[in-house]
Amino acid sequence: MDDSLLVQEYKRKRISAEEAAGLVQSGMNIFLGIAANMASIIDKHLALRTNELKDVAVQTSLDTLEHEFLKADPRGEVFKWTSGFFLHSVRRQLSDRGSGVYSAASWHMAPGIIRSQTKDISYIVTAPMDAHGYFNFGLSVTELMAFCEISKKIVVIVREDMPVVCGGQEEAIHISKVDHIVEDREYKTFCLPAVPVKEEDRLIAKNIVSAGLIRDGATLQIGIGGLPNSVLEALVDAGVRHLGIHSEMLTDKMFDLIQAGVVDNTCKKVDRYKSTFAFCLGSRRLYDFLDRNPMFASYPVDYVNNPLIISQQPRMFSLNNTMQIDLVGQAASEQIGGDRPRQISGTGGQLDFVMGTMLSQDRAGVSVLALYSEYKGRSRIVPLLEKGTVVTVPRSLVDYIATEWGLIRSRGLSISERAQALIRIAHPDHRETLMGQAVEAGFIAYRAGQSSRLPRGVIKVRDE
């Protein structure tokens, strides 16, 4: 298709945001976006139609903004919202509606699940069309092509400030596949504010890095937050070299490692010389560096998060946060229990990367689950998970566990050994109580008494 035909087709398919939101009719099932690719301008105009619509199913994920359609319909009488992963921006609405709005799946499975369904309309935020007629998905490849493939109508939302991100596959859609085009001149692409780092984050990072779990030539998957940022900061001066990135999320601190020469991707077995990821959230500085930069490759999550792909990377290292761990080693990272359980985030790719490291072909994979030892005076290491708490990583797959008080390796330990090791890295104020609860529950069959030796599995401890 020559340039003049592309321009003509572009003009023919261009409509206003109000017209695009007007395509939604009662009873429809629509997709509104993910992460930095949230169709906020459609959200705005959709919310204005609350009184004229009913029974509209709206799917989102990694909600970076508080949606207008949720504000306009606080009881969910019109918009039936579901999301695949929740961020802080929608916690209030999530609390009001309950965990029933969560679309549960291990993330590498999401594109396959989506392709078994249908959508009436998908609103896809992209970079401007290139000279060949392609709209690049920019910061979030994730599962966007899957939504395009199963949608009756595809509406592209073009943002001038969305970077064009080099991709491995499924990173762009051609104008011939698009039904309508909206030029969004109102909303800027979301930038993630800097995450404050706590002293606990630095202590946990020190436990992990000083234990030598990240070695020369390792490939990294590290998530978002103060703790992951602290680990990445510590790596700058840790002396390790030739690291690679294969991570569902690309962050500013990973960019810093690239700039410092610590990450060069030379040892990767798959996508060598490329930092691979499924989505990016960060600063404008990061987005500008990412734009058309061939050292990066963005892929859908059924590639990036596929445990069999992860397992091919050398010395694969995965770090994720969890909220609670019980004394048998079950990790709860997404939902807090009780009579009305509270969904906090989602499974995401945590289990994907735990499995990927476990299956590592070089048998050198490392998976770390980290948590603060207490929250508001209550221990986050508990005897048993409360009723209604969801297990994100089962005890049979949990490998390393880190708190600010130490680091253990739970794999291969008996329940008794695991309980004693976990108690040793719990907050000192809770250890005696946890020991009594463990004995009463039968988790510790043969108590070690007053032995000064560290329990088996304990790698690092911090003196009180």
FENRA-V124170 format. One record per pair of residues at least 12 apart in sequence whose ideal C-beta (glycine too) atoms are under 10 Angstrom apart, sorted by the first residue. I is the first residue (numbers start at 1). J is the second residue. Records with the same first field share a line. If there is no record, write none. Layout:
BEGIN
I->J / J
END
This chain:
BEGIN
1->132 / 133 / 174 / 175 / 176
3->131 / 132 / 133
5->133 / 175
6->129 / 130 / 131 / 132 / 133 / 174 / 175 / 176
7->129 / 133
9->129 / 133 / 175 / 176 / 178 / 181
10->129 / 133 / 158 / 175 / 178 / 181 / 183
11->181
12->180 / 181
13->155 / 156 / 175 / 178 / 179 / 180 / 181 / 182
14->156 / 158 / 180 / 181 / 182 / 183
15->155 / 179 / 180 / 181 / 182 / 183
16->41 / 45 / 180 / 182 / 183
17->39 / 40 / 41 / 42 / 43 / 44 / 45 / 46 / 123 / 155 / 157 / 182 / 183 / 184 / 185 / 186 / 187
18->41 / 42 / 44 / 45 / 48 / 49 / 182
19->45 / 155 / 180 / 182
20->39 / 41 / 42 / 45 / 46 / 121 / 123 / 153 / 155 / 156 / 157 / 179 / 180 / 181 / 182 / 184
21->39 / 41 / 42 / 43 / 44 / 45 / 46 / 47 / 48 / 49 / 69 / 121 / 123 / 155 / 182
22->45 / 46 / 49 / 52
23->42 / 120 / 121 / 123 / 153 / 155 / 179 / 180
24->42 / 45 / 46 / 49 / 52 / 53 / 56 / 58 / 79 / 120 / 121 / 123 / 153
25->49 / 52 / 53 / 54 / 56 / 120 / 121
26->52 / 53 / 54 / 55 / 56 / 78
27->53 / 54 / 55 / 56 / 57 / 120
28->53 / 55 / 56 / 57 / 58 / 119 / 120 / 121 / 152 / 153
29->55 / 56 / 57 / 58 / 59 / 80 / 117 / 118 / 119 / 120 / 121 / 122 / 151 / 152
30->42 / 46 / 56 / 57 / 58 / 59 / 60 / 79 / 119 / 120 / 121 / 122 / 123 / 147 / 151 / 153 / 155
31->57 / 58 / 59 / 60 / 61 / 114 / 119 / 120 / 121 / 122 / 123 / 124 / 143 / 144 / 146 / 147 / 148 / 150 / 151 / 154 / 155
32->46 / 58 / 59 / 60 / 61 / 63 / 67 / 69 / 79 / 81 / 83 / 121 / 122 / 123 / 124 / 125 / 157
33->59 / 60 / 61 / 62 / 63 / 64 / 65 / 67 / 122 / 123 / 124 / 125 / 140 / 144 / 147 / 157
34->59 / 60 / 61 / 62 / 63 / 64 / 83 / 84 / 85 / 124 / 125 / 137 / 139 / 140 / 141 / 142 / 143 / 144 / 147 / 279
35->60 / 61 / 62 / 63 / 64 / 85 / 87 / 125 / 139 / 140 / 142 / 190 / 192 / 249 / 278 / 279 / 280 / 281
36->62 / 64 / 125 / 138 / 139 / 140 / 159 / 162 / 163 / 189 / 190 / 191 / 192 / 279 / 280 / 281 / 282 / 287
37->61 / 62 / 64 / 123 / 124 / 125 / 126 / 137 / 138 / 139 / 140 / 141 / 142 / 144 / 157 / 159 / 162 / 189 / 190 / 279
38->60 / 61 / 62 / 63 / 64 / 65 / 67 / 89 / 123 / 125 / 140 / 157 / 187 / 189 / 190
39->60 / 122 / 123 / 124 / 125 / 155 / 156 / 157 / 159 / 182 / 184 / 187
40->64 / 65 / 67 / 68 / 123 / 125 / 157 / 159 / 184 / 186 / 187 / 188 / 189 / 190
41->123 / 125 / 157 / 159 / 182 / 183 / 184 / 185 / 186 / 187
42->68 / 69 / 121 / 123 / 125 / 155 / 157 / 182 / 184 / 187
43->58 / 60 / 65 / 66 / 67 / 68 / 69 / 70 / 71 / 72 / 123 / 187
44->67 / 68 / 69 / 72 / 186 / 187
45->68 / 69 / 182
46->58 / 67 / 68 / 69 / 72 / 73 / 78 / 79 / 123
47->67 / 68 / 69 / 70 / 71 / 72 / 73 / 78 / 79
48->68 / 69 / 72
49->69 / 72 / 78
50->68 / 69 / 71 / 72 / 73 / 77 / 78 / 79
51->72 / 73 / 78
52->78
53->69 / 73 / 78 / 79
54->77 / 78 / 79 / 80
55->77 / 78 / 79 / 80
56->69 / 73 / 78 / 79 / 80 / 81 / 120
57->79 / 80 / 81 / 82 / 119 / 120
58->70 / 73 / 78 / 79 / 80 / 81 / 82 / 83
59->80 / 81 / 82 / 83 / 84 / 103 / 114 / 117 / 119 / 122 / 147
60->81 / 82 / 83 / 84 / 85 / 86 / 90 / 101 / 103
61->82 / 83 / 84 / 85 / 86 / 87 / 103 / 107 / 110 / 140 / 142 / 143 / 279 / 346 / 348
62->83 / 84 / 85 / 86 / 87 / 89 / 140 / 142 / 249 / 279 / 281 / 345 / 346 / 348
63->81 / 83 / 84 / 85 / 86 / 87 / 88 / 89 / 90 / 91 / 93 / 94
64->87 / 88 / 89 / 90 / 189 / 190 / 191 / 192 / 281
65->87 / 89 / 90 / 187 / 190
66->88 / 89 / 90 / 91 / 92 / 93
67->79 / 81 / 83 / 89 / 90 / 93
69->81
70->90 / 92 / 93 / 94 / 96 / 97
71->92 / 93
73->93
74->92 / 93 / 96 / 97
75->96 / 97
76->93 / 96 / 97 / 98 / 100 / 101
80->97 / 101
81->93 / 94 / 97 / 101
82->97 / 100 / 101 / 102 / 103 / 104
83->101 / 102 / 103 / 343 / 346
84->102 / 103 / 104 / 105 / 107 / 110 / 113 / 114 / 142 / 143 / 346 / 347 / 348
85->102 / 103 / 105 / 107 / 110 / 334 / 343 / 345 / 346 / 347 / 348 / 349
86->99 / 101 / 102 / 334 / 343 / 344 / 345 / 346
87->192 / 224 / 281 / 344 / 345 / 346
88->344 / 345
89->190
91->342 / 343 / 344 / 345
94->342 / 343 / 344 / 345
95->340 / 342 / 343 / 344
97->343
98->340 / 341 / 342 / 343
99->334 / 335 / 336 / 340 / 341 / 342 / 343 / 344 / 388 / 390
100->343
101->343
102->334 / 335 / 343 / 344 / 345 / 346 / 347 / 390
103->346
104->334 / 335 / 343 / 346 / 347 / 390
105->346 / 347 / 348
106->301 / 305 / 307 / 346 / 347 / 348 / 349 / 350 / 351 / 352 / 354 / 355 / 392
107->142 / 143 / 248 / 278 / 301 / 302 / 304 / 305 / 346 / 347 / 348 / 349 / 350 / 351 / 352 / 353
108->248 / 278 / 300 / 301 / 302 / 303 / 304 / 305 / 306 / 307 / 308 / 309 / 310 / 349 / 351 / 352 / 353 / 355 / 356
109->143 / 301 / 302 / 305 / 306 / 347 / 352
110->142 / 143 / 146 / 300 / 301 / 302 / 305 / 348 / 349
111->142 / 143 / 144 / 145 / 146 / 147 / 149 / 170 / 300 / 301 / 302 / 303 / 305
112->143 / 146 / 302
113->143 / 146 / 302
114->143 / 144 / 145 / 146 / 147 / 148 / 149 / 150 / 151 / 302
115->143 / 145 / 146 / 147 / 149 / 150 / 302
116->146 / 150
117->146 / 147 / 150 / 151
118->150 / 151 / 152
119->146 / 147 / 148 / 149 / 150 / 151 / 152 / 153 / 154
120->151 / 152 / 153
121->147 / 151 / 152 / 153 / 154 / 155 / 179 / 180
122->144 / 146 / 147 / 148 / 149 / 150 / 151 / 152 / 153 / 154 / 155 / 156 / 179
123->147 / 151 / 153 / 154 / 155 / 156 / 157 / 180 / 182
124->137 / 140 / 144 / 145 / 147 / 148 / 151 / 154 / 155 / 156 / 157 / 158 / 173 / 178
125->137 / 138 / 139 / 140 / 144 / 155 / 156 / 157 / 158 / 159 / 162 / 182 / 184 / 187 / 189 / 190
126->138 / 140 / 144 / 156 / 157 / 158 / 159 / 162 / 164 / 172 / 173 / 178 / 181 / 184
127->139 / 156 / 158 / 159 / 160 / 161 / 162 / 163 / 164 / 165 / 172 / 189 / 291 / 292
128->156 / 158 / 159 / 160 / 161 / 162 / 164 / 183
129->156 / 158 / 172 / 173 / 174 / 175 / 178 / 181
130->164 / 172 / 175
132->172 / 174 / 175
133->172 / 173 / 174 / 175 / 176 / 177 / 178
134->164 / 171 / 172 / 173 / 174 / 175 / 177
135->154 / 156 / 157 / 158 / 162 / 164 / 172 / 173 / 174 / 175 / 177 / 178 / 181
136->162 / 163 / 164 / 165 / 166 / 167 / 171 / 172 / 173 / 291 / 292 / 298
137->156 / 162 / 164 / 165 / 167 / 170 / 171 / 172 / 173 / 279 / 298 / 300
138->159 / 161 / 162 / 163 / 164 / 165 / 167 / 171 / 172 / 189 / 279 / 280 / 287 / 290 / 291 / 298
139->162 / 163 / 165 / 189 / 190 / 250 / 277 / 279 / 280 / 281 / 282 / 286 / 287 / 290 / 298
140->162 / 165 / 171 / 278 / 279 / 280 / 281 / 298 / 300 / 301
141->165 / 167 / 168 / 169 / 170 / 171 / 172 / 277 / 278 / 279 / 280 / 297 / 298 / 299 / 300 / 301 / 303 / 304
142->170 / 248 / 277 / 278 / 279 / 298 / 299 / 300 / 301 / 302 / 304 / 305
143->170 / 278 / 279 / 300 / 301 / 302
144->170 / 171 / 172 / 173 / 279 / 300
145->169 / 170 / 171 / 172 / 173 / 177 / 300
146->170 / 300 / 301 / 302
148->170 / 173 / 177 / 178
149->170 / 173 / 177
151->177 / 179
152->179
153->178 / 179 / 180
154->173 / 177 / 178 / 179 / 180 / 181
155->178 / 179 / 180 / 181 / 182
156->173 / 175 / 177 / 178 / 179 / 180 / 181 / 182 / 183 / 184
157->180 / 181 / 182 / 183 / 184 / 187
158->181 / 182 / 183 / 184 / 185
159->182 / 183 / 184 / 185 / 186 / 187 / 188 / 189
160->183 / 184 / 185 / 188 / 189
161->184 / 187 / 188 / 189 / 191 / 284 / 287 / 288 / 291
162->184 / 188 / 189 / 287 / 291
163->189 / 280 / 284 / 286 / 287 / 288 / 289 / 290 / 291 / 292 / 293 / 296
164->290 / 291 / 292 / 293
165->250 / 277 / 279 / 280 / 287 / 290 / 291 / 292 / 293 / 296 / 297 / 298
166->274 / 290 / 291 / 292 / 293 / 294 / 295 / 296 / 297 / 298
167->276 / 296 / 297 / 298 / 299 / 300
168->270 / 271 / 274 / 276 / 296 / 297 / 298 / 299 / 300 / 303 / 304
169->297 / 298 / 299 / 300 / 303
170->298 / 299 / 300 / 302 / 303
171->297 / 298 / 299 / 300
188->284
189->284 / 287
190->281 / 282
191->252 / 281 / 282 / 283 / 284 / 285 / 286 / 287
192->224 / 251 / 252 / 280 / 281 / 282 / 283 / 286
193->282 / 283
194->226 / 229 / 252 / 282 / 283
195->224 / 225 / 226 / 227 / 228 / 229 / 230 / 251 / 252 / 253
196->225 / 226 / 229
197->225 / 226 / 227 / 229 / 230 / 233
198->225 / 226 / 227 / 230 / 372 / 404
199->226 / 230 / 404
200->226 / 227 / 230 / 370 / 371 / 372 / 373 / 374 / 403 / 404 / 405
201->225 / 226 / 227 / 228 / 229 / 230 / 231 / 233 / 370 / 372 / 404
202->226 / 227 / 229 / 230 / 231 / 233 / 234 / 404
203->227 / 230 / 372 / 373 / 402 / 403 / 404 / 405 / 406 / 462
204->226 / 227 / 230 / 231 / 319 / 321 / 368 / 370 / 371 / 372 / 373 / 402 / 403 / 404 / 405 / 406 / 407
205->226 / 227 / 228 / 229 / 230 / 231 / 232 / 233 / 234 / 235 / 319 / 370 / 402 / 404
206->230 / 231 / 234 / 402 / 404 / 407 / 460 / 462
207->231 / 368 / 370 / 400 / 402 / 403 / 404 / 405 / 406 / 407 / 408 / 425 / 459 / 460 / 461 / 462
208->227 / 230 / 231 / 234 / 235 / 317 / 319 / 366 / 368 / 370 / 400 / 402 / 407 / 459 / 460
209->230 / 231 / 232 / 233 / 234 / 235 / 237 / 238 / 239 / 240
210->234 / 238 / 407 / 459 / 460
211->366 / 368 / 400 / 402 / 406 / 407 / 409 / 459 / 460
212->238 / 240 / 366 / 459
213->231 / 315 / 317 / 319 / 366 / 367 / 368 / 399 / 400 / 402 / 407 / 409 / 459
214->231 / 234 / 235 / 238 / 240 / 243 / 315 / 317 / 319 / 366 / 368
215->238 / 240 / 241 / 242 / 243 / 314 / 315 / 317 / 364 / 366
216->239 / 240 / 241 / 242 / 243 / 267 / 314 / 315
217->240 / 241 / 242 / 243 / 244 / 266 / 267 / 268 / 314 / 315 / 362 / 364
218->235 / 240 / 241 / 242 / 243 / 244 / 267 / 313 / 314 / 315 / 316 / 317 / 364 / 365 / 366
219->243 / 244 / 245 / 246 / 247 / 263 / 265 / 267 / 268 / 269 / 270 / 271 / 275 / 276 / 310 / 312 / 313 / 314 / 315 / 316 / 317 / 318 / 357 / 360 / 365
220->232 / 235 / 243 / 244 / 245 / 246 / 247 / 254 / 257 / 262 / 263 / 275 / 313 / 315 / 316 / 317 / 318 / 319
221->245 / 246 / 247 / 248 / 249 / 277 / 304 / 305 / 310 / 313 / 316 / 317 / 318 / 319 / 320 / 349 / 350 / 352 / 353 / 356 / 357 / 367
222->235 / 245 / 247 / 249 / 251 / 253 / 254 / 257 / 317 / 318 / 319 / 320 / 353 / 368
223->247 / 248 / 249 / 251 / 318 / 319 / 320 / 321 / 348 / 349 / 350 / 353 / 370
224->249 / 251 / 252 / 253 / 281 / 282 / 320 / 321
225->251 / 320 / 321 / 370
226->321
227->319 / 320 / 321 / 368 / 370 / 371 / 372 / 402 / 404
228->247 / 249 / 251 / 253 / 254 / 319 / 320 / 321 / 370
229->251 / 252 / 253 / 254 / 256
230->253 / 370
231->253 / 317 / 319 / 368 / 370 / 402
232->251 / 252 / 253 / 254 / 255 / 256 / 257 / 262 / 263 / 319
233->253 / 256 / 257
235->253 / 256 / 257 / 260 / 262 / 263
236->253 / 256 / 257 / 259 / 260 / 261 / 262
237->260 / 262
238->262
239->262
240->257 / 262 / 263
241->261 / 262 / 263 / 264 / 266 / 267
242->261 / 262 / 263 / 264 / 265 / 266 / 267 / 268 / 314
243->257 / 258 / 261 / 262 / 263 / 264 / 265 / 266 / 267 / 268 / 275 / 315 / 317
244->263 / 264 / 265 / 266 / 267 / 268 / 269 / 270 / 271 / 272 / 273 / 274 / 275 / 276 / 313 / 314 / 315 / 316 / 317
245->257 / 258 / 263 / 265 / 268 / 271 / 274 / 275 / 276 / 277 / 295 / 296 / 313
246->265 / 268 / 269 / 270 / 271 / 274 / 275 / 276 / 277 / 297 / 299 / 304 / 305 / 309 / 310 / 312 / 313 / 316 / 317 / 318 / 353 / 356
247->275 / 276 / 277 / 278 / 279 / 280 / 304 / 305 / 310 / 318 / 319 / 349 / 353
248->276 / 277 / 278 / 279 / 299 / 301 / 304 / 305 / 310 / 348 / 349 / 350 / 352 / 353
249->277 / 278 / 279 / 280 / 281 / 282 / 304 / 348 / 349
250->275 / 276 / 277 / 278 / 279 / 280 / 281 / 282 / 286 / 290 / 296 / 298
251->277 / 280 / 281 / 282 / 283 / 286
252->280 / 281 / 282 / 283 / 285 / 286 / 289
253->282 / 286
254->275 / 277 / 280 / 282 / 286
255->275 / 280 / 282 / 283 / 285 / 286 / 289 / 290
256->286
257->275
258->275 / 289 / 293 / 295 / 296
259->289
263->275 / 295
264->295
265->295 / 296 / 297
267->313 / 314 / 315
268->312 / 313 / 314 / 316
269->311 / 312 / 313 / 314 / 316 / 361 / 362
270->303 / 309 / 310 / 311 / 312 / 313 / 314
271->296 / 297 / 299 / 303 / 304 / 309 / 312 / 313
273->294 / 295 / 297
274->294 / 295 / 296 / 297 / 298 / 299
275->290 / 293 / 295 / 296 / 297 / 298
276->296 / 297 / 298 / 299 / 303 / 304 / 309 / 313
277->290 / 296 / 297 / 298 / 299 / 301 / 304
278->298 / 299 / 300 / 301 / 302 / 303 / 304 / 305 / 349
279->298 / 301 / 304
280->296 / 298
301->348 / 349 / 352
302->352
304->349 / 352 / 353
305->348 / 349 / 350 / 351 / 352 / 353 / 355 / 356
306->349 / 352 / 355 / 356
307->349 / 351 / 352 / 353 / 354 / 355 / 356 / 357 / 358 / 359 / 360
308->355 / 356 / 359 / 361
309->352 / 356
310->349 / 352 / 353 / 354 / 355 / 356 / 357 / 358 / 359 / 360 / 365
311->355 / 356 / 357 / 358 / 359 / 360 / 361 / 362 / 365
312->356 / 359 / 360 / 361 / 362
313->356 / 357 / 360 / 361 / 362 / 364 / 365
314->360 / 361 / 362 / 364 / 365
315->357 / 360 / 362 / 363 / 364 / 365 / 366
316->353 / 356 / 357 / 358 / 359 / 360 / 361 / 362 / 364 / 365 / 366 / 367
317->353 / 357 / 364 / 365 / 366 / 367 / 368 / 400
318->349 / 350 / 352 / 353 / 354 / 355 / 356 / 357 / 358 / 365 / 366 / 367 / 368 / 369 / 399 / 400
319->353 / 366 / 367 / 368 / 369 / 370 / 400 / 402
320->333 / 348 / 349 / 350 / 351 / 353 / 354 / 367 / 368 / 369 / 370 / 371 / 392 / 393
321->333 / 345 / 350 / 368 / 369 / 370 / 371 / 372
322->334 / 350 / 368 / 369 / 370 / 371 / 380 / 392 / 393 / 398 / 401
323->335 / 336 / 344 / 345 / 371 / 372 / 375 / 380 / 389 / 392
324->336 / 337 / 371 / 375 / 378 / 379 / 380 / 381 / 382 / 385 / 386 / 389 / 391 / 392
325->369 / 371 / 380 / 381 / 382 / 385 / 393 / 395 / 398 / 401 / 403 / 410 / 418 / 422 / 425 / 426
326->381 / 382 / 383 / 384 / 385 / 386 / 389 / 391 / 395 / 418 / 419 / 422 / 441 / 443
327->381 / 382 / 383 / 384 / 385 / 395 / 415 / 416 / 418 / 419 / 420 / 421 / 422 / 423 / 426 / 434 / 435 / 437 / 438 / 441 / 443 / 444
328->383 / 384 / 385 / 394 / 395 / 398 / 410 / 415 / 418 / 419 / 422 / 438 / 441 / 443
329->369 / 393 / 394 / 395 / 396 / 397 / 398 / 399 / 401 / 408 / 410 / 411 / 413 / 415 / 418 / 419 / 421 / 422
330->382 / 384 / 385 / 389 / 390 / 391 / 392 / 393 / 394 / 395 / 396 / 398
331->350 / 351 / 354 / 369 / 371 / 385 / 391 / 392 / 393 / 394 / 395 / 397 / 398 / 401 / 410
332->344 / 371 / 380 / 382 / 385 / 386 / 389 / 390 / 391 / 392 / 393
333->345 / 346 / 347 / 348 / 350 / 351 / 369 / 371 / 390 / 391 / 392 / 393
334->346 / 347 / 348 / 350 / 389 / 390 / 391 / 392
335->347 / 388 / 389 / 390 / 391 / 392
336->385 / 386 / 388 / 389 / 390
337->385 / 386 / 387 / 388 / 389 / 390
338->386 / 387 / 388 / 389
339->386 / 387 / 388
340->388
341->386 / 387 / 388 / 389 / 390
342->388 / 389
343->390
344->390
345->392
346->390 / 392
347->390 / 392 / 393
348->392
350->367 / 369 / 392 / 393
351->367 / 391 / 392 / 393 / 394 / 397
353->365 / 367 / 393
354->367 / 368 / 369 / 392 / 393 / 394 / 397 / 398 / 399
355->367 / 393 / 397
357->397 / 399 / 400
358->396 / 397 / 398 / 399 / 411
365->399
366->399 / 400 / 409
367->393 / 397 / 398 / 399 / 400 / 401 / 411
368->398 / 399 / 400 / 401 / 402 / 407 / 409
369->392 / 393 / 397 / 398 / 399 / 400 / 401 / 402 / 410
370->400 / 401 / 402 / 403 / 404 / 407
371->401 / 402 / 403 / 404 / 425
372->403 / 404 / 405 / 427
373->403 / 404 / 405 / 406 / 425 / 426 / 427 / 428 / 429 / 430 / 431
374->403 / 404 / 405 / 426 / 427 / 429 / 430
377->427 / 429 / 430
378->427 / 430
379->423 / 426 / 427 / 429 / 430 / 431 / 433 / 434
380->403 / 426 / 427 / 430
381->401 / 403 / 405 / 419 / 422 / 423 / 424 / 425 / 426 / 427 / 430 / 431 / 434
382->422 / 426 / 430 / 434 / 437
383->419 / 423 / 433 / 434 / 436 / 437 / 438 / 440 / 441 / 443
384->437 / 441 / 443
395->410 / 411 / 413 / 415 / 418
396->411
397->410 / 411
398->410 / 411 / 418
399->411 / 412
400->457 / 459
401->418 / 421 / 422 / 425 / 457 / 459
402->425 / 459 / 460
403->422 / 424 / 425 / 426 / 427 / 462
404->425 / 427 / 462
405->424 / 425 / 426 / 427 / 428 / 431 / 460 / 461 / 462 / 463 / 464
406->421 / 422 / 424 / 425 / 426 / 454 / 458 / 459 / 460 / 461 / 462
407->421 / 425 / 457 / 458 / 459 / 460 / 461 / 462
408->420 / 421 / 422 / 424 / 425 / 454 / 455 / 456 / 457 / 458 / 459 / 460 / 461
409->421 / 456 / 457 / 458 / 459
410->422 / 457
411->457
412->456 / 457
413->455 / 456 / 457
414->443 / 444 / 445 / 446 / 456 / 457
415->438 / 441 / 442 / 443 / 444 / 445
416->438 / 439 / 442 / 443 / 444 / 445 / 446 / 447 / 448 / 455 / 456
417->444 / 448 / 455 / 456 / 457 / 458
418->438 / 443 / 444 / 455 / 456 / 457
419->434 / 435 / 437 / 438 / 439 / 441 / 442 / 443 / 444 / 445 / 455
420->434 / 435 / 438 / 443 / 444 / 447 / 448 / 454 / 455 / 456 / 457 / 458
421->454 / 455 / 456 / 457 / 458 / 459
422->434 / 438 / 443 / 455 / 457 / 458
423->435 / 437 / 438 / 443 / 444 / 455
424->454 / 455 / 457 / 458 / 461
425->455 / 457 / 458 / 459 / 460 / 461 / 462
427->464
428->462 / 464
435->447 / 448
END
